[in-house]
Amino acid sequence: MPALLADIPWLARLEPERRERLFALTARFLAGKTITPLHGLELDSRQRLHLAALACLPLLEFGVEGLRGWSQVVVYPGAFRVHRRHHDEHTGVVAEWEEDLTGEAWEQGPMVLSWDDIAADLADPEPGFLLVAHEMAHKLDALDGAMDGTPPLPGAWQREWARDFQAAYESLCAKLDAGLPTPIDDYAAEAPEEFFAVTSEYHFTAPELLAREMPEVAAHLRRFYGPSPLATPDI
C-alpha cells in the first residue's frame, strides 16, 4: 500500500513490522466493514483506504479482535445532529435535546463519523484530536460488554489500568471543578469512557504532553496501542 504512506506521511514513521501489520489490518477492515456515505457525500477507494487505516492504527497491538461485533461505518460530510432523550428513573423526568456531533460509536452498532474532521486529521492532526482513534477507543472499550473506560485486558493489567485511569480521571475532574487550567481537553471529564477515548487521541497526537500530565495513563496507552507515529523520535 505505498499510496497510503504517500497520502499520510506520518504513518510512514511506523516501524516496518508495524507498518505491515497496519496494511494487513486495513485490508481486513475494508473486506469486512461496509462504509456508507450519507447526504450526497462520495468516497473514492483511496479515501476509504485512508479511513480504514486510521481505524486500524489503534489495533496494531490489540489485533484483529478489535474489529469484532460491528459491521458498518456511516460517514456524514461534516458534523451531524442527533436527538437525545433521557428518562430519569428516580424523578420520572424526561429530558430531550438536540446535539451536534463529529463522531459516535454505538455499543452494538455502527461507527458514525464526520468526513470533514477525518480529512483535517489526515492532513495534519491537531494535538489532542484524532476523531477515528476516539471512536475506535469506544469500540475497544465495548468489547467486554461494558463501555466504562476499561477495554478487555489480562486480569492483573486490567486492575492496574482501572486503578490508574480512575485516579487520573478524578484528578482531572477535581482540577476542572476548582477552575484550574489543564492542557487536556475538558471533554475527558464527561465520563470514564470519554476519558479513555480522549486520552487515546492525545496518545496518538500529543504523546509527550500526555506523558507529562498523566504519566501512568500514558504508560498504559503506550503498552496498549504501541508507540505513536507522531511521537518525537529519541535522539
SETOR-433942 format. One line per field, with one value per residue: z, x, y of N, C-alpha, C in turn. Coordinates in Angstrom, 3 decimals. Last residue first. Example, Ala and Ser with C-alpha at 12.3 -4.5 7.8 and 13.67 -1.06 7.14 Angstrom:
<pts>
n.w 7.080,7.800
n.u 12.850,13.190
n.v -2.250,-5.690
ca.w 7.140,7.800
ca.u 13.670,12.300
ca.v -1.060,-4.500
c.w 7.870,7.800
c.u 12.900,13.200
c.v 0.030,-3.300
</pts>
This chain:
<pts>
n.w 20.463,19.605,17.846,19.157,17.774,15.731,15.999,19.371,20.368,21.488,22.821,25.393,26.093,25.883,27.861,30.211,30.072,30.309,32.933,34.292,33.561,32.641,31.719,30.270,28.517,27.008,25.673,24.170,22.431,20.688,19.081,20.460,23.057,22.580,21.993,24.487,26.001,24.918,25.744,28.572,29.016,28.192,30.231,32.517,31.421,31.040,30.982,28.372,27.766,28.260,27.067,28.990,30.253,32.599,35.296,37.745,38.892,40.354,38.421,37.192,39.247,39.492,36.988,37.194,39.329,38.217,36.188,37.666,39.029,36.880,35.751,37.839,38.171,35.607,35.277,37.268,36.323,33.854,34.619,35.770,33.447,30.152,29.020,27.329,28.499,30.406,30.107,29.860,28.418,28.503,26.934,26.038,23.948,24.430,24.004,21.234,20.650,21.844,20.187,17.813,18.397,18.573,16.043,14.522,15.460,17.227,19.097,20.436,17.961,14.776,11.974,8.882,7.066,8.641,10.046,7.969,7.263,9.589,9.489,7.169,7.781,10.887,11.648,13.564,13.613,14.413,17.368,20.097,20.911,18.467,18.433,16.640,15.752,15.888,16.634,18.316,19.670,21.280,23.889,26.696,29.699,31.967,35.356,37.355,39.312,38.823,36.119,33.647,30.359,27.597,24.258,21.426,18.041,16.306,13.413,12.416,10.569,7.222,5.646,7.483,7.323,9.125,8.963,10.258,12.008,15.100,16.342,16.025,15.748,17.630,16.637,15.342,17.872,19.751,18.307,16.342,16.549,15.975,13.075,11.959,11.327,9.468,7.419,6.687,5.621,3.414,1.902,1.219,-0.449,-2.519,-3.568,-2.615,-1.445,-1.376,0.137,0.219,2.766,3.528,2.936,4.516,4.378,5.971,6.597,5.532,3.819,5.289,7.404,6.072,5.230,7.739,8.614,6.761,7.286,9.965,9.633,8.254,10.315,12.099,10.672,10.322,12.519,11.222,9.526,7.728,8.826,7.930,5.269,3.603,0.908,1.041,2.389,0.459,-1.724,-0.970,0.000
n.u 16.548,13.438,10.957,7.862,5.057,3.482,3.098,3.284,3.840,0.904,-1.511,-0.749,1.568,0.601,-1.349,0.194,1.628,-0.400,-1.241,1.082,1.400,-0.094,1.532,3.643,2.269,0.833,2.970,3.892,1.724,-0.320,-1.550,-1.967,-2.652,-4.847,-6.733,-6.789,-8.013,-10.597,-11.259,-11.043,-13.006,-15.281,-15.519,-15.886,-17.068,-16.146,-13.500,-12.788,-13.482,-11.311,-8.151,-5.358,-4.159,-6.003,-6.502,-9.124,-11.612,-12.282,-13.224,-10.788,-9.566,-11.371,-11.111,-8.425,-8.675,-10.357,-8.626,-6.540,-7.901,-8.814,-6.392,-5.367,-7.356,-7.569,-4.882,-4.746,-6.732,-5.636,-3.302,-4.419,-6.034,-5.730,-8.622,-11.024,-10.907,-12.511,-14.566,-16.970,-19.152,-19.157,-18.419,-15.876,-15.944,-16.004,-13.416,-13.311,-15.093,-13.768,-11.528,-12.740,-13.246,-10.582,-9.578,-11.108,-10.196,-7.989,-6.478,-4.189,-2.904,-4.265,-2.795,-3.118,-4.613,-6.177,-7.744,-9.306,-10.726,-12.242,-13.854,-15.327,-16.699,-17.638,-19.145,-20.040,-20.168,-23.179,-23.537,-23.335,-22.626,-21.716,-19.918,-19.531,-18.612,-19.396,-22.687,-25.066,-28.219,-31.290,-33.225,-35.263,-36.005,-38.400,-38.603,-38.611,-36.728,-35.414,-34.975,-35.097,-34.514,-33.528,-32.651,-31.450,-30.783,-28.007,-26.394,-22.943,-20.243,-20.042,-20.931,-20.855,-20.730,-20.734,-19.650,-20.510,-20.279,-19.218,-17.784,-14.233,-11.918,-10.159,-9.055,-6.757,-4.856,-3.428,-1.430,-2.881,-5.224,-5.207,-5.154,-7.611,-8.666,-6.803,-7.355,-9.978,-9.576,-7.925,-9.653,-11.543,-9.966,-9.547,-12.072,-14.124,-17.208,-19.554,-22.464,-25.213,-25.895,-23.306,-21.486,-20.630,-18.791,-18.783,-16.007,-14.291,-12.416,-11.405,-10.205,-8.241,-6.610,-5.802,-4.259,-2.145,-1.092,-0.276,1.761,3.556,4.133,5.388,7.754,8.848,7.397,5.946,6.221,4.202,2.243,2.818,1.812,-0.512,0.098,2.200,1.046,-0.840,0.645,1.726,0.812
n.v 10.889,9.506,11.434,12.270,10.539,9.744,7.057,5.930,2.514,0.645,0.494,-0.450,0.917,3.513,3.438,3.187,5.597,7.509,6.997,7.788,10.558,13.052,15.153,13.995,12.309,14.169,15.416,13.245,12.650,13.783,11.841,9.434,10.259,11.896,9.912,8.664,10.584,10.232,7.602,7.748,9.716,8.457,6.588,8.241,11.487,14.135,14.782,15.141,17.680,19.311,18.284,19.134,21.224,23.099,25.417,25.212,25.136,22.979,21.282,20.675,19.194,17.057,15.812,14.963,13.140,11.236,10.288,9.216,7.154,5.614,4.781,3.198,1.156,0.055,-0.891,-2.833,-4.598,-5.315,-6.634,-8.937,-10.064,-8.593,-6.712,-4.833,-1.362,0.887,2.660,1.411,-0.326,-3.751,-5.874,-5.888,-4.028,-1.321,-0.439,-0.537,1.550,3.728,3.782,4.537,7.209,8.184,7.603,9.368,11.975,13.284,15.702,16.422,18.496,17.694,16.188,17.011,15.427,13.763,15.585,16.611,14.309,13.915,16.179,15.706,13.316,12.131,8.922,6.136,2.693,0.777,-1.265,-1.597,1.022,3.403,6.228,9.237,12.607,15.153,16.488,18.371,17.555,18.354,16.698,15.950,14.238,13.374,12.398,10.556,10.477,8.033,7.734,9.990,9.483,11.334,11.617,13.433,13.413,14.854,16.103,16.237,17.679,16.355,14.197,11.056,7.638,4.683,1.459,-1.775,-3.916,-5.477,-7.527,-6.930,-5.610,-6.529,-8.785,-8.054,-6.179,-4.679,-3.376,-2.031,-0.646,2.057,1.862,1.352,3.814,4.711,2.850,3.525,6.104,5.465,3.848,5.729,7.303,5.458,5.034,7.902,8.847,11.434,12.733,12.912,11.885,9.402,6.372,3.536,0.713,-2.330,-4.477,-6.413,-5.324,-3.228,-4.708,-6.150,-4.017,-3.121,-5.260,-5.098,-2.527,-2.849,-4.706,-3.121,-1.321,-2.935,-3.451,-0.776,1.684,4.693,6.787,6.750,8.250,10.784,10.902,9.796,9.359,7.552,5.475,4.684,3.889,1.411,-1.194
ca.w 19.859,20.590,17.898,18.809,18.890,15.845,14.894,18.377,20.250,20.904,21.405,24.742,26.106,25.040,26.463,29.843,30.031,29.094,31.812,34.412,33.200,33.204,32.536,31.301,29.467,27.869,26.565,25.166,23.479,21.610,18.504,19.063,22.850,22.977,20.981,23.323,26.230,24.723,24.324,27.810,29.448,27.388,28.855,32.369,31.935,30.899,32.306,29.020,27.437,29.386,26.729,28.467,28.806,32.253,33.881,37.409,37.953,41.076,39.403,36.461,38.720,40.629,37.387,36.165,39.456,39.376,35.845,36.770,39.787,37.789,34.977,37.391,39.299,36.240,34.361,37.316,37.646,33.899,33.908,36.577,34.775,31.135,29.246,27.806,27.474,30.565,30.114,31.155,27.982,29.330,27.295,27.201,23.627,24.479,25.359,22.021,20.163,22.344,21.619,17.930,18.255,19.678,17.206,14.342,15.588,16.162,18.287,21.234,19.245,15.818,13.226,9.944,6.597,7.669,10.772,8.708,6.286,9.173,10.588,7.296,6.858,10.029,11.565,12.770,13.978,13.551,16.085,19.254,21.578,19.165,18.300,17.616,15.747,14.784,16.883,17.115,19.896,20.045,23.336,25.281,29.051,30.661,34.394,36.293,39.345,40.203,36.801,34.998,31.369,28.846,25.191,22.668,19.057,16.836,14.580,12.239,11.838,8.324,5.104,7.079,7.200,8.495,9.237,9.388,10.589,14.354,16.935,16.273,14.726,17.835,17.548,14.557,16.819,20.171,19.375,15.990,16.692,17.384,13.810,12.348,12.245,10.741,8.066,7.256,6.785,4.467,2.410,2.062,0.791,-1.773,-2.947,-3.576,-1.030,-2.139,0.212,-1.004,2.425,3.536,2.967,3.920,4.579,4.962,7.013,6.460,3.382,4.033,7.663,6.763,4.225,6.864,9.326,6.849,5.953,9.628,10.421,7.572,9.071,12.485,11.073,9.188,12.244,11.907,10.664,7.286,9.028,9.305,5.512,5.043,1.246,0.311,3.041,1.797,-1.833,-0.998,0.000
ca.u 17.806,14.515,11.953,9.179,5.931,3.687,3.966,2.606,4.267,2.232,-1.531,-1.971,1.570,1.724,-1.757,-0.779,2.337,0.410,-2.160,0.598,2.395,-0.674,0.349,3.917,3.221,0.108,2.103,4.773,2.120,0.488,-1.219,-1.550,-1.583,-3.580,-6.404,-6.306,-6.580,-9.876,-11.263,-10.234,-11.627,-14.785,-15.337,-14.674,-17.339,-17.571,-14.118,-12.324,-14.466,-12.203,-9.487,-6.178,-3.975,-5.431,-6.266,-7.700,-11.328,-11.627,-14.187,-11.782,-8.935,-11.146,-12.408,-8.826,-7.799,-10.827,-9.931,-6.273,-7.208,-9.780,-7.283,-4.639,-6.879,-8.748,-5.463,-3.845,-6.872,-6.937,-3.194,-3.610,-6.528,-5.405,-7.188,-10.656,-11.085,-11.527,-13.218,-16.671,-18.392,-19.407,-19.825,-16.143,-15.775,-17.281,-13.965,-12.482,-15.370,-15.084,-11.352,-12.234,-14.388,-11.536,-8.992,-11.319,-11.571,-7.902,-7.666,-5.366,-2.645,-4.096,-3.542,-2.209,-3.692,-5.257,-6.784,-8.409,-9.828,-11.263,-12.904,-14.555,-15.573,-17.684,-18.023,-20.543,-19.359,-22.141,-23.995,-23.546,-22.048,-22.762,-19.738,-20.297,-18.435,-18.488,-21.554,-24.239,-26.781,-30.539,-32.437,-34.966,-35.335,-37.856,-38.475,-39.606,-37.680,-35.715,-35.806,-34.554,-35.565,-33.104,-33.774,-31.205,-31.795,-28.725,-27.246,-24.323,-20.922,-19.500,-19.979,-21.523,-19.913,-21.587,-19.195,-20.783,-20.024,-19.907,-19.036,-15.368,-12.933,-10.742,-10.188,-7.988,-5.100,-4.610,-1.055,-1.598,-5.297,-5.270,-3.976,-6.792,-9.417,-6.940,-6.043,-9.693,-10.441,-7.456,-8.398,-11.944,-10.486,-8.399,-11.359,-13.489,-15.851,-19.000,-21.023,-24.524,-26.141,-24.666,-21.541,-21.818,-18.638,-19.484,-16.876,-15.338,-13.135,-12.096,-11.257,-9.333,-7.246,-6.577,-5.495,-2.966,-1.592,-1.326,0.589,2.971,3.556,4.084,6.893,8.424,8.440,5.805,7.138,5.474,2.162,3.181,3.250,-0.485,-1.011,2.386,2.133,-1.276,-0.149,2.586,0.000
ca.v 11.318,9.632,10.342,12.809,10.837,11.183,7.507,6.757,3.919,0.763,0.864,-0.935,-0.555,3.106,3.581,2.148,4.312,7.458,6.773,6.409,9.549,11.822,15.428,14.996,11.722,13.232,16.196,13.858,11.698,14.599,13.152,9.398,9.278,12.512,10.911,7.912,10.360,11.493,7.959,6.798,9.942,9.572,6.112,7.427,10.146,13.816,14.683,13.914,16.643,19.030,18.764,18.039,21.126,21.799,25.112,25.215,26.202,24.075,21.794,21.445,20.415,17.952,16.377,15.919,14.303,12.000,10.875,10.344,8.198,6.232,5.640,4.385,1.980,0.654,0.114,-1.679,-3.976,-4.652,-5.352,-8.022,-9.717,-9.642,-6.863,-6.172,-2.392,-0.194,3.199,2.021,0.839,-2.563,-5.752,-6.744,-5.447,-2.051,-0.388,-1.455,0.191,3.308,3.513,3.170,6.296,8.365,6.942,7.927,11.512,12.283,15.422,16.111,17.851,18.712,16.001,17.442,16.453,13.180,14.742,17.509,14.939,12.913,16.028,16.937,13.278,13.313,9.853,7.259,3.838,1.356,-0.758,-2.777,-0.144,2.678,4.779,8.474,11.166,14.828,15.601,18.276,17.671,18.103,17.794,15.749,15.372,13.027,13.489,10.395,11.591,8.446,6.732,9.840,9.314,10.693,11.512,12.710,13.706,13.699,16.372,15.785,17.422,17.149,15.176,12.293,8.842,5.685,2.821,-0.625,-4.154,-4.417,-7.068,-7.821,-5.344,-5.206,-8.952,-8.077,-7.156,-5.454,-4.318,-2.648,-2.106,1.657,2.297,0.202,2.953,5.420,2.873,2.205,5.909,6.361,3.295,4.598,7.884,5.979,3.918,7.003,8.493,10.314,12.511,13.304,13.293,9.947,7.836,4.134,2.148,-1.547,-3.382,-6.813,-6.522,-2.927,-3.716,-6.866,-4.886,-2.231,-4.918,-6.303,-2.854,-1.890,-5.082,-4.287,-0.833,-2.396,-4.561,-1.616,0.706,3.409,6.750,6.165,6.799,10.465,10.736,10.082,10.258,8.809,6.202,5.068,5.117,2.600,0.000
c.w 20.576,19.867,18.971,18.904,18.378,17.046,14.905,17.247,19.143,20.742,20.710,23.230,25.298,24.975,25.511,28.359,29.655,28.964,30.510,33.260,33.284,32.892,33.288,32.269,30.582,28.914,27.534,26.173,24.541,22.759,19.391,18.563,21.419,22.798,21.303,22.196,25.121,24.950,24.062,26.348,28.683,27.769,27.932,30.941,31.765,31.560,32.243,30.386,28.063,29.048,27.811,28.243,28.169,30.744,33.704,35.935,37.543,40.165,40.168,37.409,38.022,40.169,38.528,36.536,38.434,39.581,36.994,36.386,38.916,38.574,35.880,36.581,38.804,37.389,35.051,36.458,37.770,35.240,33.966,35.920,35.551,32.551,30.139,27.843,28.030,29.506,30.295,31.246,29.222,28.831,28.157,27.713,24.798,24.301,25.487,23.453,20.944,21.903,22.237,19.384,18.308,19.590,18.416,15.521,15.525,16.222,17.172,20.437,20.063,17.145,14.241,11.276,7.662,7.253,9.826,9.455,6.974,8.232,10.274,8.370,6.936,9.103,10.668,12.828,13.027,14.260,15.328,17.880,20.735,19.716,19.126,17.372,16.835,14.709,15.657,17.444,18.568,20.330,22.034,24.762,27.608,30.033,33.105,35.226,38.338,40.246,38.203,35.784,32.715,29.831,26.423,23.531,20.269,17.888,14.992,13.544,11.583,9.615,6.192,6.474,6.683,8.487,8.439,9.900,9.708,12.901,16.216,16.736,14.956,16.812,17.813,15.422,16.226,19.143,19.742,17.054,16.486,17.614,15.295,13.105,12.762,11.770,9.405,7.983,7.478,5.755,3.559,2.683,1.749,-0.439,-2.112,-2.832,-2.054,-1.698,-0.627,-0.984,1.243,3.038,2.864,4.027,3.798,5.305,5.807,6.880,4.258,3.538,6.398,7.006,4.840,5.793,8.466,7.536,6.014,8.255,10.106,8.304,8.314,11.263,11.416,9.572,11.154,11.567,11.523,8.421,8.608,9.627,6.944,5.507,2.711,0.704,2.343,2.487,-0.464,-1.048,0.000
c.u 18.971,15.815,13.004,10.211,7.260,4.542,4.224,3.554,3.528,2.597,-0.176,-1.940,0.405,1.814,-0.621,-1.130,1.399,1.125,-1.371,-0.341,1.902,0.254,-0.157,2.745,3.575,1.037,1.373,3.974,3.030,0.987,-0.347,-1.033,-1.057,-2.423,-5.065,-5.936,-5.982,-8.377,-10.458,-10.133,-10.685,-13.347,-14.845,-14.441,-16.061,-17.933,-15.599,-12.982,-14.072,-13.306,-10.492,-7.594,-4.757,-5.268,-5.694,-7.508,-9.870,-11.289,-13.608,-12.817,-9.957,-10.511,-12.232,-10.145,-8.158,-9.976,-10.435,-7.562,-6.961,-9.133,-8.287,-5.521,-6.260,-8.336,-6.616,-4.380,-5.977,-7.140,-4.521,-3.507,-5.725,-5.660,-6.945,-9.137,-10.722,-11.778,-12.130,-15.260,-18.122,-18.534,-20.157,-17.566,-16.057,-17.123,-15.194,-13.002,-14.561,-15.415,-12.679,-11.956,-13.944,-12.666,-9.926,-10.718,-11.713,-9.208,-7.333,-6.588,-3.931,-3.842,-3.233,-2.939,-2.653,-4.193,-5.751,-7.340,-8.837,-10.242,-11.850,-13.484,-14.724,-16.465,-18.342,-19.504,-19.765,-21.255,-22.862,-24.068,-22.193,-22.182,-20.810,-20.030,-19.257,-18.236,-20.655,-22.975,-26.050,-29.059,-31.766,-34.202,-35.032,-37.271,-37.824,-39.536,-38.816,-36.792,-36.206,-35.476,-34.902,-34.259,-33.300,-32.456,-31.541,-29.724,-27.982,-25.093,-22.388,-20.192,-19.295,-20.494,-20.762,-20.823,-20.091,-20.143,-20.108,-19.478,-19.759,-16.603,-14.209,-11.783,-10.888,-9.226,-6.495,-4.967,-2.217,-1.089,-3.957,-5.241,-4.042,-5.536,-8.563,-7.665,-6.097,-8.357,-10.108,-8.264,-7.869,-10.717,-10.953,-8.853,-10.181,-12.669,-15.260,-17.557,-20.635,-23.019,-25.304,-24.681,-22.993,-21.786,-19.740,-19.343,-17.537,-16.313,-14.351,-12.896,-12.067,-10.501,-8.411,-7.292,-6.397,-4.300,-2.535,-1.920,-0.576,1.729,2.875,3.363,5.485,7.483,7.941,6.985,6.955,6.491,3.457,3.015,3.598,0.959,-0.996,1.322,2.417,-0.201,-0.594,1.800,0.858
c.v 10.640,9.996,10.601,11.695,11.391,11.564,9.012,7.119,4.650,2.222,0.720,-0.701,-1.099,1.579,3.220,2.219,3.175,6.117,6.633,6.067,8.105,10.651,14.199,15.144,12.695,12.632,15.265,14.693,12.299,13.722,14.029,10.748,9.332,11.533,11.586,8.866,9.499,11.301,9.229,7.218,9.016,9.926,7.217,6.923,9.330,12.489,14.320,13.710,15.312,18.031,18.349,18.551,19.985,21.743,23.714,24.863,26.294,25.246,22.989,22.049,21.293,19.263,17.383,16.597,15.377,13.253,11.752,11.057,9.429,7.367,6.336,5.333,3.286,1.577,0.830,-0.538,-2.740,-3.952,-4.602,-6.657,-8.699,-9.142,-8.069,-6.338,-3.767,-1.254,2.167,2.580,1.681,-1.426,-4.555,-6.583,-6.378,-3.555,-1.288,-1.558,-0.846,1.882,3.075,2.807,4.838,7.338,7.040,7.152,9.994,11.491,14.422,15.740,17.660,18.014,17.093,17.308,16.799,14.188,14.128,16.709,15.867,13.536,14.980,16.797,14.546,13.293,11.042,8.373,4.959,2.372,-0.111,-2.356,-1.408,1.387,4.092,6.996,10.508,13.326,15.518,17.496,17.508,18.348,17.356,16.956,15.017,14.286,12.984,11.469,11.434,9.534,7.166,8.912,9.070,10.670,10.759,12.710,12.830,14.184,15.101,15.969,17.084,16.764,16.002,13.250,10.007,7.004,3.764,0.660,-2.907,-4.506,-5.956,-7.042,-6.157,-4.822,-7.618,-8.279,-7.107,-6.525,-5.222,-3.607,-2.800,0.144,1.923,0.589,1.807,4.559,3.589,2.190,4.587,6.156,4.144,3.928,6.788,6.573,4.394,5.948,7.535,10.085,11.300,13.138,13.763,11.394,8.307,5.654,2.851,-0.077,-2.721,-5.736,-6.818,-4.124,-3.474,-5.930,-5.657,-3.036,-4.046,-6.020,-4.056,-2.206,-4.154,-4.779,-1.979,-1.829,-4.071,-2.753,-0.252,2.506,5.506,6.091,6.111,8.982,10.336,9.908,10.678,9.828,7.520,5.900,5.610,3.906,1.262
</pts>
